[in-house]
């Protein structure tokens, strides 16, 4: 008997608005160049931050963005933290010992569409610390990212692997916080727990009975449990991995890599090696500077588009 059969692309724990409120706010407050707006206002209106040097507004909350005056420039903050799930789930933040909302690909796509539609938003900022997660829905997310007119900037702290890198690869710019951050693990796998021996030891027996015409029902799963994964690999994992690699190749620096490159075979790299292989664009040990770059890129793209329209 096998338990929890699911196609994955990595692992780790994550957070959404609560993470931003509890962790990122603290990091901004401790940075002499950054300060938050009134916390009481933040709690009432949603998450809204402002860099004191540049005046850049940063938010991941539509209600907060809707509350500001027209003409103010906002960078939309997308935290990609921990395990990537398609649907919204709840989990435990072990640092704060509280329940938090985990990253949701579906909510991420909704946030992308909102940010694209709001004239005050100039750029998307992906703040990534994730080893990957659920592969389903990622093709929808990457397609949505490629359709964005506003630039996407990805900033990595600690790890950007597998499904998380599949998202990051759609960004115009990818930078990491330190040279020791880990990047890559481009690949697809399935993990399941076989508890049949434990059940047998405890006197339990799993019985399945199929109708005469249902001989192919669950066949791939049964073959997999019996040590014959060939059909599952050929018909499930390989097509999913081909789609994964096609998304990664959308990044120009990776488009011409040969199929047998370690980058496309699941290897993971420190940031310094990731720069050489084209996985990232550089190392920037300053969150505030990264946000500034994302904002400036957004303004540049917006102004260029307006110039073309006027011409």
Phi, psi and omega in degrees: 000133179247143181241141174059069178267111183210144178278126187238174172216022177148201182198163169143168184261151191221175182207160180241246186298318181300321179299314180301315185293318187272323187261307185293321178303316180299319182292325178291318181295329180279348179269122183299338183269355184230146175208150181273163171285177181309125185295326177298318177295321180299316181293328181281320189259348184113192185270119180215120181242157177219129175283123186290333179287311187261341184078011182291130175269139181227128183207153172237021185233114181304321180298319179294319179293320179295338184277347183271162182290148177300142179099343177283135182272131182234139170260123182279127184265122178245099177283123176247085189242128173076206184294133177271123176241151178288310181263162179293130177226167176245147178210182182258129171272106186288342176285321183257352182053054179211162177279136181223159174281131181274166180298135178235122178298322180295318178292325177301316179296318178298320179293322176302312182296320178297312183298324178294326184277342183270120184294340180284337181280126182255339184200162175254136179238109177269120179253106195248130167213081187210138175269002178118206181159221186287131183279334184295139178087349182292329178295325176292318181295315181293324176295320178296321179295318180292337180275353181293136176273335180269143185293150178246128181242125180252129180235123187255134170236113177087297185210141173220095188230152172053240183303324178296320178289329177302322175288312183301326183297343179275353182281154176290326182226136174232121176228155179246162183280322180225165179290340182268001176298150184253133185227139172124234185056046181282108182174173185228139178210168176236142180230132176217160182251119178266110182252016184298319180294321178296317179298318180297319180296332182259016175075020180255143180226127180270120184244128176234133180234128184248149175295160184302324183264012182248035184295337180265355181294126181061017183299316180298320179295317181293321177295321180298315179296330181276002178090021179235079186275004190305311182294321180296317179296315185292319189260342181245301187289313183299313178299321178295321180290323177298320178294320177302308182296324177298320178294318181295323180291351174294339174284122188304323182291346181248355187299325186259010179296139176292153183300332182269011177296139176304331179301323183263008182243016173100001179292151176241146190229148166292160186304320182299319177285328179295327176295315182297324183275352179091005180292325179226171183258345180164179178246132182221097185280050183203106181298318180298319179294324178295318178296321177298316179297318179298316179298311183297322177297319179296316179295319179298314179296317180298313182294322178295320179294322177294321179297316179296322179296318181294322179294000000 
